[in-house]
Amino acid sequence: MAEYGKMDPFSFAGSKDVDHPVSIRMFVPAAPRPAPLRQDTLGWNRMMRSFAANESDGCRMNLEGDEPPLKYSTLLDRADLRHVGSNTSPHSDLYVTVQVWAGSKPLTVPVQTAYKPFRSERRWNEWLQLPVTYKSLPADSCLAITVWDLSPTAGRNAADHAIPFGGTTLPMFDADNQVQKGRQKCLVHRHKAADGTDRTKTPALVTNKKKGGGRKGDIIELDKDAEELDRMEKLFKKHEMGEIPRVEWLDQMVFRSFEKRGLQAAKSSMQMLQRQRSVNGDNAEHKNSTAANPEDGRPGISTFLLNVELPRFDFPVVFADHEYEPPPISALQPLSASQANLAQRQPQVQYGPGINAVEESWNSPGARLVNVYDPEVGQRDNPAEAKHRRLFRSSHRHGILDKDLKPNAKVRDELNLIMSYSPTHLLSPEEMDLVWKFRYHLTRDKRALTKFVKSVNWRDQGESKQAIQVLGRWTEIDVDDALEILGPVFDNPGVRSYAVHRLRKSGDEELLLYLLQLVQALKYEHISADSNEDSTHDSSLARFLIQRAAANFKLGNYFYWYLMVECDDHSVEQGPDNRNIYRKVAYDFMAELVEQPGGAENRKVLLRQAELVAVLSKLAGEVKASSESISKKVDRVKHFLSDPKNELLAIDPPLALPLDPSIKITGVLPEQTMVFKSSLNPIKISFKTTSGNAYPIIFKLGDDLRQDQLVIQIITLMDQLLQKENLDLKLSPYKILATSTSAGASQFVQSQSLSSIVGKFRNNPALAYLKHHNPDATQPLGVRHETLDTYVRSCAGYCVITYILGVGDRHLDNLLLSPDGHFFHADFGFILGRDPKPFAPAMKLSKEMVDCMGGINSDHYQQFKQYCFMAYTALRKSSNLILNLFSLMVDANIPDIRLEPDKAVLKVRERFHLELSEEEAILYFGRVIEDTLRAVAPVLIDKLHEWAQALRA
């Protein structure tokens, strides 16, 4: 039974990938003979014998057609005809020129056949190669083929001593946009040079359909035998191209049968030709190029078909236009800060009627859109707005009135509204003019600096110079504004240097919170990758980071590994230029580190860390590649760690752990090794420390941990922000460090997943787990008050944070609970609203989590909601800082940011709902909590995930 929906495999190539020169082989234009019947018969027999013999050179192919000879009286009367070679000898010399045309213009110079004397028939059998390849051909390209006759008297359309014998124009692509290949039959238009224009007058294609004349009833019916022969000729061509399988005994029978039929077909063709002549004689005004031509005075029509051969390919070659890469933004003129965001707006064009799906109108909701790249959109000023800006701002320079200008109450309200805009908001031209006008008044407002910088036209040297002077008068700005200025929008070195000057006042611990983003900001600096130049010469940010990292080892430890990951990133998004920049910065950092007191020892520590990571990567690779059981893999790891040759059993002197440089390790504890059951088989390794405690980590190979590293960094930052608001939500952001684009380590926190807890405790599993580790009979729920308070606070904190970050793929396996009550999330493979499961909730708040608090009617649940409201409002106050950190990570090659880099920051901004007041935001977040608890889909998803894990086990 046929299986519907399946198709045979079909292979083809695009013309843009075919780097092969266009070539053509000329066959046989023979001289006209006075016996058309015999010529057609011999021509058909020759063709049949050529197919039967499977001759690949095609030299036996003959010109199909004839023309009546000139009368001797005509030759005596007209000297211009008497000296034409084809009129005096049936085997006179002819030559052929071929030229590629496109767009009604010649694309190449003409190529000509070599001279060859003819005896019995005209045959070239010569390949002509044109100076153009298939990948360069436009869709409307064609071959203009002209057969030239010799005449010493020249004449119309003559080229020196040659006149056109006939011309034909063969398109390079057929109606299906496939490259023409193999043998082609071209109609020769007598006495005309090939016309290569779009509306050619010498088309090569011949149709066998009925043709209507200029008057009613003027119809020429084609002979049935001729149609049958033409059909068989197409089949013979497919046979020759290998499209029809060869069967020797059957092929011979077919060839002999059609040789006999060719005689009858030739007779029928002659009768048909006579009827055509009679029709042309009655309708002289409708004669075409093949009818009786007054140029030579022949009594009848001339009909010639020229057979040529084109290169043959194993697969169909379909036209595919070459797509040019968009020009780099650096090649365009620099933009003002307010226009840089506009450049990312790509115009969208709707498909027209008939291009969408069936019965889908152009204005329907589901109509498809196509992005059209236009480098000029948003990259150039509107001339009218530019002139208005120059006229307006020329009157507001360094005058005394400008410095003393103060806004009235209405303008003050407008300025306050502008100051409240988020970093993603684009200022209108009117708002930019207003900020510029009152720039001296705004120097006392630290929030206004970024708005002022966006309002400056940095391409205007006078305005740019004045703006830099005004920056020196500004009050000290916050760190979040400094980070915004270091983003990709602001390119002026003076502005970026001002932001770095603000960062110099930050302590090392505060700087460590933003270090990941500051390393990414190096991509927007003017850093030369030339090894002979100092990379920090033109980059104040690079010079600042190198100096601070060299002076503090903890800062330098993370700075070193962040740089190493960028140097290891060989993706297309990173590019060689960025890699060279990071390599140069890493080199300068090492050079600066050696110059510091004790810097040489710190440099050796970093090199020893790299050796440790290399050894662990080798071990993880062997474990992942082996097909052994988990127990044997554990034995393999223990044996490797215990082997003294690997120098892991004892590490002397103690080594600062790359994951946490405040921890110094002295060796490994092989007996505490574990190998997890997953596709990548992460390894748990416990290190001995100088304090005598064990420090367990999980080392993973084959996974990019940069996204998890980013989420943990943001959670750590949010924890600091909440504690500044005197709100301790007992968050436990474990440490993660990506050591390359495919390896990394994370801190192992003693805990159990809610999935395993549910498997051990049936009734209220989370509460039973906490009661088992922290019992207290005096409390209503039987759990110590401190433990339950830690649980409620940490649940609230992670619910708010994971909602803001849009963390997806939440199930009971990546919700963890430690014995002391700390609840936290793990595995951040999906963020910014992405989720592999349908109908995923905006927040992960399961029934098991609420039951542990005593249910929705308990005081602990009400306290949980209060913590959520306080955390949400507190983080909304620092939304600018979080948004600026994400904007610096747009080009960091983070998987979920890379999918839609222009929308990543907007997705986070949507979760803050900055358009709402504080009361409205609290009410909204309360609805989110209630909707999450009432949703049925999360419960079904957890059950399906549980069943899937049980089947997999």
Protein Blocks (a to p, Z undefined) as FASTA:
>chain_A
ZZehiacddddddfklmccdddddddddddddfblmlmmmmmmmmmmmmmmnopaklpmp
ccedddddddfklmmmmmklmmpmklmpckbccdddddddeehiafbdcddddddddfkb
ccfkpacddfbdfklpcfkbccddddddddfkgpghiahjaccfbdcdddfbdfkopace
hjddddddehiacdfbfblcbdfbdcfbdcddfbehiacdddfklmmmmmmmmmmmmmmn
opaccdfklmmmmmmmmmmmmmmmmmmmmmmmmmmmmmmmmmmmlccfklccfklopabd
cdddddddddddfbdcdddddddddddfklpccddfklmmmmmpccdddddehkacehia
fkbmklccdddddfkgopaccfklmmmmmmmmmmmccbfklmmpccdfklmmmmmmmmmp
cfkbccdfklmmmmmmmmmmmmmpmklmmmmmmmpcfklmklmmmmmmmmmmpccddfkl
mmmmmmmklmcfklmmmmmmmmmmpcfklmmmmmmmmmmmmmmpccdfbfkbcfklmmmk
lmmmmmmmmmpmklmmmmmmmmmmmmmmccfklopmlmmmmmmmmmmmmmmmmmpghklm
mmmmmmmmmmmmmmmmmmmmmmmmpccdfklmmmmmmmmmmpmklommpccdddddfklm
mbccfbdcfklgccdddfkopaddddddfkopacdddddehiafklmmmmmmmmmmmmmm
mmmnopaehiacdddddfbfkbccddddddddfklmmmmpmghkllmmmmmmmgcfkbmn
opafklmmmmmmmmmmmmmmmmmnopghiafklcccdfkopacdehjfbgghiafbghia
fbdcdfklmmmnnpjkbmklmmmmmmmmmmmmmmmmmmmmmmmmmmmmmmnopaklmmmm
mlmmmmmmmmnommbcfklmmmmmmmmmmmmmmpmklmmmmmmmmmmmmmmZZ
